[in-house]
Amino acid sequence: MEQGTRTRSDRSEAINSSLLHLGGGVATIGVAGDAAVELVPSSLLTLIRSAPLSRIRIVEGTPEDLLEKLSLGDIDVAVGPRLATEPCQEIAREDLGSEPFHVVARPRHPVFRRGELEWHHLVGYRWILWPRHTRMRAALESTLEAQGLDKPVSALESDSIASTIALINRTNLLGVVPNRTARRFSRLETLRIVPLRIVESDTTTLYWRANRKQPTVVALALDCIRAFVDHSGRGSESVGTGSVALL
């Protein structure tokens, strides 16, 4: 525990020292899924506020697209769900922690009129689902299968976290989102978590090019993401749900 505290403190001091000498630079950060909602924006606040001459570009896409852009040098860093396939040797990878999933609905969805909910109460509703290759889709389907239930009826398929949230909020669709998104929009009363447990989780992963010296602003962006995760508890079931004050 003491070693972990020293590590976080050392990282914070190194970031602060680098910020004092950072004049400018450009970092392009690719984000996939839930990383676009809180983890990456919150992680970069210190860099944005303390190094106004630096430029940060945030690019959203699927994990596969971002890894290809990273390999081509179009982006400097990618943050999102861990891919099942191993990246090429030029790409370094660091797992930031596990992320559980939740079924969510709009706050006044008819499903909440029931007393004690069970999984079979959900199968009659229509869903907005993630594409078949995604971990969230597989986790939902395997959970229903374990309950002896059919796969959900899909009204829409989306790989956009923003579109998923908007459509769930405005319709009676059910959907699955990662923990950070579910809790953030539950606090805002945009979504409400359905109190049923999905048995699987996902891993949030940081990717960057390992075959070149990183510009200072890119190295700082990586350290800010790590510092934010370290502060909230690396490897816990909720990645990056806290805040970090470095200055």
Contacts in CASP RR format, 6 or more apart in sequence:
PFRMAT RR
TARGET T0000
AUTHOR 0000-0000-0000
METHOD contacts of the structure
MODEL  1
MEQGTRTRSDRSEAINSSLLHLGGGVATIGVAGDAAVELVPSSLLTLIRS
APLSRIRIVEGTPEDLLEKLSLGDIDVAVGPRLATEPCQEIAREDLGSEP
FHVVARPRHPVFRRGELEWHHLVGYRWILWPRHTRMRAALESTLEAQGLD
KPVSALESDSIASTIALINRTNLLGVVPNRTARRFSRLETLRIVPLRIVE
SDTTTLYWRANRKQPTVVALALDCIRAFVDHSGRGSESVGTGSVALL
4 230 0 8 1.000
7 230 0 8 1.000
8 227 0 8 1.000
8 230 0 8 1.000
8 231 0 8 1.000
11 223 0 8 1.000
11 226 0 8 1.000
11 227 0 8 1.000
11 230 0 8 1.000
12 227 0 8 1.000
12 244 0 8 1.000
12 246 0 8 1.000
14 223 0 8 1.000
15 46 0 8 1.000
15 220 0 8 1.000
15 223 0 8 1.000
15 224 0 8 1.000
15 227 0 8 1.000
15 246 0 8 1.000
16 246 0 8 1.000
16 247 0 8 1.000
18 216 0 8 1.000
18 219 0 8 1.000
18 220 0 8 1.000
18 223 0 8 1.000
19 46 0 8 1.000
19 47 0 8 1.000
19 50 0 8 1.000
19 51 0 8 1.000
19 220 0 8 1.000
19 247 0 8 1.000
22 51 0 8 1.000
22 53 0 8 1.000
22 54 0 8 1.000
22 216 0 8 1.000
22 217 0 8 1.000
22 220 0 8 1.000
23 51 0 8 1.000
23 53 0 8 1.000
23 54 0 8 1.000
24 51 0 8 1.000
24 53 0 8 1.000
24 54 0 8 1.000
24 55 0 8 1.000
24 217 0 8 1.000
25 53 0 8 1.000
25 54 0 8 1.000
25 55 0 8 1.000
25 215 0 8 1.000
25 216 0 8 1.000
25 217 0 8 1.000
26 54 0 8 1.000
26 55 0 8 1.000
26 56 0 8 1.000
26 57 0 8 1.000
26 215 0 8 1.000
26 217 0 8 1.000
27 54 0 8 1.000
27 55 0 8 1.000
27 56 0 8 1.000
27 57 0 8 1.000
27 76 0 8 1.000
27 77 0 8 1.000
27 215 0 8 1.000
27 217 0 8 1.000
27 218 0 8 1.000
27 220 0 8 1.000
27 221 0 8 1.000
28 56 0 8 1.000
28 57 0 8 1.000
28 58 0 8 1.000
28 59 0 8 1.000
28 74 0 8 1.000
28 75 0 8 1.000
28 76 0 8 1.000
28 77 0 8 1.000
29 40 0 8 1.000
29 44 0 8 1.000
29 56 0 8 1.000
29 57 0 8 1.000
29 58 0 8 1.000
29 59 0 8 1.000
29 75 0 8 1.000
29 76 0 8 1.000
29 77 0 8 1.000
29 78 0 8 1.000
29 79 0 8 1.000
29 221 0 8 1.000
30 40 0 8 1.000
30 58 0 8 1.000
30 59 0 8 1.000
30 60 0 8 1.000
30 61 0 8 1.000
30 66 0 8 1.000
30 69 0 8 1.000
30 70 0 8 1.000
30 75 0 8 1.000
30 77 0 8 1.000
30 78 0 8 1.000
30 79 0 8 1.000
31 40 0 8 1.000
31 58 0 8 1.000
31 59 0 8 1.000
31 60 0 8 1.000
31 61 0 8 1.000
31 66 0 8 1.000
31 78 0 8 1.000
31 79 0 8 1.000
31 80 0 8 1.000
32 60 0 8 1.000
32 61 0 8 1.000
32 62 0 8 1.000
32 63 0 8 1.000
32 66 0 8 1.000
32 78 0 8 1.000
32 79 0 8 1.000
32 80 0 8 1.000
32 81 0 8 1.000
33 60 0 8 1.000
33 61 0 8 1.000
33 80 0 8 1.000
33 81 0 8 1.000
33 161 0 8 1.000
33 178 0 8 1.000
34 80 0 8 1.000
34 81 0 8 1.000
34 99 0 8 1.000
34 161 0 8 1.000
34 177 0 8 1.000
34 178 0 8 1.000
34 179 0 8 1.000
34 180 0 8 1.000
34 181 0 8 1.000
34 204 0 8 1.000
35 79 0 8 1.000
35 80 0 8 1.000
35 204 0 8 1.000
36 58 0 8 1.000
36 60 0 8 1.000
36 161 0 8 1.000
36 162 0 8 1.000
37 161 0 8 1.000
37 180 0 8 1.000
37 181 0 8 1.000
37 184 0 8 1.000
38 180 0 8 1.000
38 181 0 8 1.000
38 184 0 8 1.000
38 240 0 8 1.000
38 241 0 8 1.000
39 79 0 8 1.000
39 96 0 8 1.000
39 180 0 8 1.000
39 204 0 8 1.000
39 225 0 8 1.000
39 228 0 8 1.000
39 229 0 8 1.000
39 239 0 8 1.000
39 240 0 8 1.000
40 58 0 8 1.000
40 79 0 8 1.000
40 225 0 8 1.000
41 58 0 8 1.000
42 228 0 8 1.000
42 240 0 8 1.000
42 242 0 8 1.000
42 243 0 8 1.000
43 221 0 8 1.000
43 224 0 8 1.000
43 225 0 8 1.000
43 227 0 8 1.000
43 228 0 8 1.000
43 229 0 8 1.000
43 244 0 8 1.000
44 56 0 8 1.000
44 221 0 8 1.000
44 224 0 8 1.000
44 225 0 8 1.000
46 224 0 8 1.000
46 244 0 8 1.000
46 246 0 8 1.000
46 247 0 8 1.000
47 54 0 8 1.000
47 56 0 8 1.000
47 217 0 8 1.000
47 220 0 8 1.000
47 221 0 8 1.000
47 224 0 8 1.000
48 54 0 8 1.000
48 56 0 8 1.000
49 247 0 8 1.000
50 247 0 8 1.000
51 217 0 8 1.000
51 220 0 8 1.000
54 217 0 8 1.000
55 217 0 8 1.000
56 217 0 8 1.000
56 221 0 8 1.000
59 66 0 8 1.000
59 69 0 8 1.000
59 75 0 8 1.000
62 159 0 8 1.000
63 78 0 8 1.000
63 80 0 8 1.000
63 81 0 8 1.000
63 82 0 8 1.000
63 83 0 8 1.000
64 83 0 8 1.000
66 75 0 8 1.000
66 78 0 8 1.000
66 80 0 8 1.000
66 207 0 8 1.000
67 78 0 8 1.000
67 83 0 8 1.000
67 87 0 8 1.000
67 91 0 8 1.000
67 207 0 8 1.000
69 75 0 8 1.000
69 78 0 8 1.000
70 76 0 8 1.000
70 77 0 8 1.000
70 78 0 8 1.000
70 91 0 8 1.000
70 207 0 8 1.000
70 208 0 8 1.000
70 209 0 8 1.000
71 87 0 8 1.000
71 88 0 8 1.000
71 90 0 8 1.000
71 91 0 8 1.000
71 209 0 8 1.000
73 209 0 8 1.000
76 208 0 8 1.000
76 209 0 8 1.000
76 214 0 8 1.000
76 215 0 8 1.000
76 218 0 8 1.000
76 221 0 8 1.000
77 206 0 8 1.000
77 207 0 8 1.000
77 208 0 8 1.000
77 218 0 8 1.000
77 221 0 8 1.000
77 222 0 8 1.000
77 225 0 8 1.000
78 206 0 8 1.000
78 207 0 8 1.000
78 208 0 8 1.000
79 96 0 8 1.000
79 204 0 8 1.000
79 205 0 8 1.000
79 206 0 8 1.000
79 207 0 8 1.000
79 225 0 8 1.000
80 204 0 8 1.000
80 205 0 8 1.000
81 134 0 8 1.000
81 135 0 8 1.000
81 202 0 8 1.000
81 203 0 8 1.000
81 204 0 8 1.000
81 205 0 8 1.000
82 93 0 8 1.000
82 95 0 8 1.000
82 202 0 8 1.000
82 203 0 8 1.000
82 204 0 8 1.000
82 205 0 8 1.000
83 205 0 8 1.000
87 93 0 8 1.000
87 207 0 8 1.000
89 211 0 8 1.000
90 209 0 8 1.000
90 210 0 8 1.000
90 211 0 8 1.000
91 207 0 8 1.000
91 208 0 8 1.000
91 209 0 8 1.000
91 210 0 8 1.000
92 207 0 8 1.000
92 208 0 8 1.000
92 209 0 8 1.000
92 210 0 8 1.000
93 205 0 8 1.000
93 206 0 8 1.000
93 207 0 8 1.000
94 205 0 8 1.000
94 206 0 8 1.000
94 207 0 8 1.000
94 226 0 8 1.000
95 203 0 8 1.000
95 204 0 8 1.000
95 205 0 8 1.000
95 206 0 8 1.000
95 235 0 8 1.000
96 203 0 8 1.000
96 204 0 8 1.000
96 205 0 8 1.000
96 206 0 8 1.000
96 225 0 8 1.000
96 226 0 8 1.000
96 229 0 8 1.000
96 234 0 8 1.000
96 235 0 8 1.000
96 239 0 8 1.000
97 203 0 8 1.000
97 204 0 8 1.000
97 229 0 8 1.000
97 234 0 8 1.000
97 235 0 8 1.000
97 236 0 8 1.000
97 239 0 8 1.000
98 201 0 8 1.000
98 202 0 8 1.000
98 203 0 8 1.000
98 204 0 8 1.000
98 235 0 8 1.000
98 236 0 8 1.000
98 237 0 8 1.000
98 239 0 8 1.000
99 178 0 8 1.000
99 179 0 8 1.000
99 180 0 8 1.000
99 201 0 8 1.000
99 202 0 8 1.000
99 203 0 8 1.000
99 204 0 8 1.000
99 237 0 8 1.000
99 238 0 8 1.000
99 239 0 8 1.000
100 178 0 8 1.000
100 179 0 8 1.000
100 198 0 8 1.000
100 201 0 8 1.000
100 237 0 8 1.000
100 238 0 8 1.000
101 136 0 8 1.000
101 139 0 8 1.000
101 140 0 8 1.000
101 176 0 8 1.000
101 177 0 8 1.000
101 178 0 8 1.000
101 179 0 8 1.000
101 198 0 8 1.000
101 200 0 8 1.000
101 201 0 8 1.000
101 202 0 8 1.000
102 176 0 8 1.000
102 177 0 8 1.000
102 178 0 8 1.000
102 179 0 8 1.000
102 182 0 8 1.000
102 193 0 8 1.000
102 194 0 8 1.000
102 198 0 8 1.000
103 122 0 8 1.000
103 140 0 8 1.000
103 174 0 8 1.000
103 175 0 8 1.000
103 176 0 8 1.000
103 193 0 8 1.000
103 194 0 8 1.000
103 196 0 8 1.000
103 198 0 8 1.000
104 168 0 8 1.000
104 174 0 8 1.000
104 175 0 8 1.000
104 176 0 8 1.000
104 177 0 8 1.000
104 182 0 8 1.000
104 185 0 8 1.000
104 186 0 8 1.000
104 191 0 8 1.000
104 192 0 8 1.000
104 193 0 8 1.000
104 194 0 8 1.000
105 111 0 8 1.000
105 112 0 8 1.000
105 168 0 8 1.000
105 172 0 8 1.000
105 173 0 8 1.000
105 174 0 8 1.000
105 175 0 8 1.000
105 191 0 8 1.000
105 192 0 8 1.000
105 194 0 8 1.000
106 168 0 8 1.000
106 169 0 8 1.000
106 170 0 8 1.000
106 171 0 8 1.000
106 172 0 8 1.000
106 191 0 8 1.000
106 192 0 8 1.000
107 189 0 8 1.000
107 190 0 8 1.000
107 191 0 8 1.000
107 192 0 8 1.000
109 172 0 8 1.000
109 174 0 8 1.000
109 192 0 8 1.000
110 172 0 8 1.000
111 117 0 8 1.000
111 121 0 8 1.000
111 122 0 8 1.000
111 125 0 8 1.000
111 174 0 8 1.000
111 194 0 8 1.000
112 192 0 8 1.000
112 194 0 8 1.000
114 121 0 8 1.000
117 194 0 8 1.000
117 195 0 8 1.000
117 196 0 8 1.000
118 196 0 8 1.000
119 143 0 8 1.000
119 144 0 8 1.000
119 147 0 8 1.000
119 149 0 8 1.000
119 196 0 8 1.000
120 147 0 8 1.000
120 149 0 8 1.000
122 152 0 8 1.000
122 174 0 8 1.000
122 194 0 8 1.000
122 196 0 8 1.000
123 144 0 8 1.000
123 149 0 8 1.000
123 150 0 8 1.000
123 152 0 8 1.000
123 153 0 8 1.000
124 153 0 8 1.000
125 152 0 8 1.000
125 153 0 8 1.000
125 172 0 8 1.000
125 173 0 8 1.000
125 174 0 8 1.000
126 152 0 8 1.000
126 153 0 8 1.000
126 154 0 8 1.000
126 155 0 8 1.000
126 172 0 8 1.000
126 173 0 8 1.000
126 174 0 8 1.000
127 152 0 8 1.000
127 153 0 8 1.000
127 154 0 8 1.000
127 155 0 8 1.000
127 156 0 8 1.000
127 173 0 8 1.000
127 174 0 8 1.000
127 175 0 8 1.000
128 154 0 8 1.000
128 155 0 8 1.000
128 156 0 8 1.000
128 157 0 8 1.000
128 158 0 8 1.000
128 164 0 8 1.000
128 167 0 8 1.000
128 168 0 8 1.000
128 173 0 8 1.000
128 174 0 8 1.000
128 175 0 8 1.000
129 137 0 8 1.000
129 140 0 8 1.000
129 152 0 8 1.000
129 154 0 8 1.000
129 156 0 8 1.000
129 157 0 8 1.000
129 158 0 8 1.000
129 175 0 8 1.000
129 176 0 8 1.000
130 136 0 8 1.000
130 137 0 8 1.000
130 157 0 8 1.000
130 158 0 8 1.000
130 159 0 8 1.000
130 164 0 8 1.000
130 176 0 8 1.000
131 137 0 8 1.000
131 157 0 8 1.000
131 159 0 8 1.000
132 138 0 8 1.000
134 159 0 8 1.000
135 200 0 8 1.000
135 202 0 8 1.000
136 176 0 8 1.000
136 177 0 8 1.000
136 178 0 8 1.000
136 202 0 8 1.000
137 176 0 8 1.000
138 200 0 8 1.000
139 176 0 8 1.000
139 198 0 8 1.000
139 199 0 8 1.000
139 200 0 8 1.000
139 201 0 8 1.000
139 202 0 8 1.000
140 152 0 8 1.000
140 176 0 8 1.000
140 198 0 8 1.000
141 151 0 8 1.000
141 152 0 8 1.000
142 199 0 8 1.000
142 200 0 8 1.000
143 197 0 8 1.000
143 198 0 8 1.000
143 199 0 8 1.000
143 200 0 8 1.000
144 150 0 8 1.000
144 151 0 8 1.000
144 152 0 8 1.000
145 151 0 8 1.000
146 199 0 8 1.000
152 174 0 8 1.000
155 173 0 8 1.000
156 167 0 8 1.000
156 173 0 8 1.000
158 164 0 8 1.000
158 167 0 8 1.000
161 177 0 8 1.000
161 181 0 8 1.000
164 175 0 8 1.000
164 177 0 8 1.000
165 177 0 8 1.000
165 181 0 8 1.000
165 185 0 8 1.000
165 190 0 8 1.000
165 191 0 8 1.000
167 173 0 8 1.000
168 174 0 8 1.000
168 175 0 8 1.000
168 191 0 8 1.000
169 190 0 8 1.000
169 191 0 8 1.000
174 194 0 8 1.000
176 198 0 8 1.000
177 185 0 8 1.000
177 191 0 8 1.000
178 202 0 8 1.000
179 237 0 8 1.000
179 238 0 8 1.000
179 241 0 8 1.000
180 238 0 8 1.000
180 239 0 8 1.000
180 240 0 8 1.000
180 241 0 8 1.000
182 191 0 8 1.000
182 193 0 8 1.000
183 193 0 8 1.000
183 238 0 8 1.000
183 241 0 8 1.000
185 191 0 8 1.000
186 192 0 8 1.000
186 193 0 8 1.000
201 237 0 8 1.000
204 239 0 8 1.000
206 222 0 8 1.000
206 225 0 8 1.000
206 226 0 8 1.000
208 214 0 8 1.000
208 218 0 8 1.000
208 222 0 8 1.000
214 222 0 8 1.000
224 246 0 8 1.000
227 244 0 8 1.000
227 246 0 8 1.000
228 240 0 8 1.000
228 242 0 8 1.000
228 243 0 8 1.000
228 244 0 8 1.000
229 239 0 8 1.000
229 240 0 8 1.000
231 240 0 8 1.000
231 242 0 8 1.000
231 243 0 8 1.000
231 244 0 8 1.000
232 238 0 8 1.000
232 239 0 8 1.000
232 240 0 8 1.000
232 241 0 8 1.000
232 242 0 8 1.000
232 244 0 8 1.000
233 239 0 8 1.000
233 240 0 8 1.000
END
